[in-house]
Amino acid sequence: MHTTPDYWGGMFPGLILVGLAGGLSQAPLFAAAGTLAPERATTGSAVLNMSRQIGSAVGVALLVALTPQATTTGFDHAWAVQAGAGIAAATALLALRPRHTP
């Protein structure tokens, strides 16, 4: 166990992953909201922003709930569960997407 913080080995890789995930997920969401009819644009924007906020709140709540003790092992377990849930959700969304046939 280290007695000093390890920013480059412990924190920085996670920040890179969060940045990539945010950048890769925001553009398609905004593009999808941009295809709505003008009379539905405000509702689509509201649903998009609400989904992002709920996702953030649920993610933080899961992290806290899945960490029974404030140790690095507990946080590692919680992050692994969240990563698995994110991969499962992304896979489910890709499997359920509408398919266009020519």
Kinemage of the C-alpha trace (Angstrom):
@kinemage 1
@onewidth
@group {chain A} dominant
@subgroup {mainchain}
@vectorlist {calphas} color= white
{ca met a 1} P 0.000 0.000 0.000
{ca his a 2} L 1.351 3.400 -0.969
{ca thr a 3} L 1.563 6.177 1.582
{ca thr a 4} L 1.551 8.958 -1.016
{ca pro a 5} L -1.109 9.666 -3.661
{ca asp a 6} L -0.386 8.376 -7.148
{ca tyr a 7} L -2.052 10.841 -9.504
{ca trp a 8} L -0.526 9.590 -12.766
{ca gly a 9} L -1.078 5.914 -12.036
{ca gly a 10} L -4.316 6.046 -10.075
{ca met a 11} L -6.329 9.092 -11.089
{ca phe a 12} L -5.172 10.163 -14.542
{ca pro a 13} L -6.158 6.960 -16.438
{ca gly a 14} L -9.682 7.211 -15.025
{ca leu a 15} L -9.933 10.844 -16.068
{ca ile a 16} L -8.885 9.897 -19.596
{ca leu a 17} L -11.579 7.197 -19.728
{ca val a 18} L -14.253 9.577 -18.408
{ca gly a 19} L -13.269 12.181 -20.976
{ca leu a 20} L -13.385 9.685 -23.822
{ca ala a 21} L -16.732 8.260 -22.719
{ca gly a 22} L -18.253 11.716 -22.366
{ca gly a 23} L -16.972 12.860 -25.730
{ca leu a 24} L -18.053 9.720 -27.543
{ca ser a 25} L -21.536 9.666 -26.021
{ca gln a 26} L -22.517 13.352 -26.200
{ca ala a 27} L -22.241 13.858 -29.965
{ca pro a 28} L -24.593 11.015 -31.002
{ca leu a 29} L -27.113 12.044 -28.355
{ca phe a 30} L -27.177 15.644 -29.540
{ca ala a 31} L -27.309 14.516 -33.177
{ca ala a 32} L -30.314 12.320 -32.393
{ca ala a 33} L -32.046 15.198 -30.608
{ca gly a 34} L -31.307 17.421 -33.621
{ca thr a 35} L -33.359 15.166 -35.908
{ca leu a 36} L -36.583 15.884 -34.041
{ca ala a 37} L -39.318 17.987 -35.581
{ca pro a 38} L -39.186 21.658 -34.506
{ca glu a 39} L -42.280 21.318 -32.314
{ca arg a 40} L -40.636 18.465 -30.386
{ca ala a 41} L -37.139 19.915 -30.076
{ca thr a 42} L -37.619 21.340 -26.580
{ca thr a 43} L -39.093 18.080 -25.289
{ca gly a 44} L -36.240 16.097 -26.832
{ca ser a 45} L -33.662 18.411 -25.293
{ca ala a 46} L -35.343 18.140 -21.897
{ca val a 47} L -35.420 14.331 -22.065
{ca leu a 48} L -31.761 14.240 -23.105
{ca asn a 49} L -30.646 16.461 -20.233
{ca met a 50} L -32.867 14.641 -17.733
{ca ser a 51} L -31.380 11.279 -18.791
{ca arg a 52} L -27.840 12.559 -18.323
{ca gln a 53} L -28.643 13.906 -14.860
{ca ile a 54} L -30.412 10.722 -13.768
{ca gly a 55} L -27.528 8.621 -15.083
{ca ser a 56} L -25.029 10.676 -13.097
{ca ala a 57} L -27.116 10.507 -9.926
{ca val a 58} L -27.665 6.754 -10.231
{ca gly a 59} L -23.964 6.199 -10.931
{ca val a 60} L -22.887 8.074 -7.819
{ca ala a 61} L -25.572 6.363 -5.733
{ca leu a 62} L -24.431 2.937 -6.942
{ca leu a 63} L -20.815 3.739 -6.191
{ca val a 64} L -21.668 4.745 -2.631
{ca ala a 65} L -24.063 1.819 -2.114
{ca leu a 66} L -21.609 -0.760 -3.467
{ca thr a 67} L -18.747 0.462 -1.300
{ca pro a 68} L -19.378 -1.057 2.140
{ca gln a 69} L -16.139 0.212 3.595
{ca ala a 70} L -14.089 3.267 2.763
{ca thr a 71} L -11.040 1.370 1.566
{ca thr a 72} L -9.439 1.205 -1.847
{ca thr a 73} L -10.545 -2.413 -2.195
{ca gly a 74} L -14.171 -1.419 -1.687
{ca phe a 75} L -13.907 1.349 -4.269
{ca asp a 76} L -12.144 -0.944 -6.745
{ca his a 77} L -15.011 -3.433 -6.413
{ca ala a 78} L -17.630 -0.707 -6.891
{ca trp a 79} L -15.890 0.679 -9.978
{ca ala a 80} L -15.640 -2.808 -11.473
{ca val a 81} L -19.370 -3.364 -10.955
{ca gln a 82} L -20.160 0.013 -12.521
{ca ala a 83} L -17.914 -0.701 -15.496
{ca gly a 84} L -19.656 -4.043 -16.002
{ca ala a 85} L -23.067 -2.416 -15.773
{ca gly a 86} L -22.023 0.235 -18.298
{ca ile a 87} L -20.769 -2.372 -20.749
{ca ala a 88} L -23.963 -4.398 -20.302
{ca ala a 89} L -26.142 -1.322 -20.875
{ca ala a 90} L -24.185 -0.313 -23.982
{ca thr a 91} L -24.439 -3.842 -25.364
{ca ala a 92} L -28.187 -3.939 -24.723
{ca leu a 93} L -28.707 -0.571 -26.396
{ca leu a 94} L -26.718 -1.662 -29.453
{ca ala a 95} L -28.684 -4.892 -29.675
{ca leu a 96} L -32.028 -3.077 -29.445
{ca arg a 97} L -31.254 -0.286 -31.915
{ca pro a 98} L -33.528 -0.096 -34.930
{ca arg a 99} L -32.087 -1.600 -38.062
{ca his a 100} L -32.625 0.051 -41.400
{ca thr a 101} L -33.114 -2.230 -44.358
{ca pro a 102} L -32.530 -0.924 -47.873
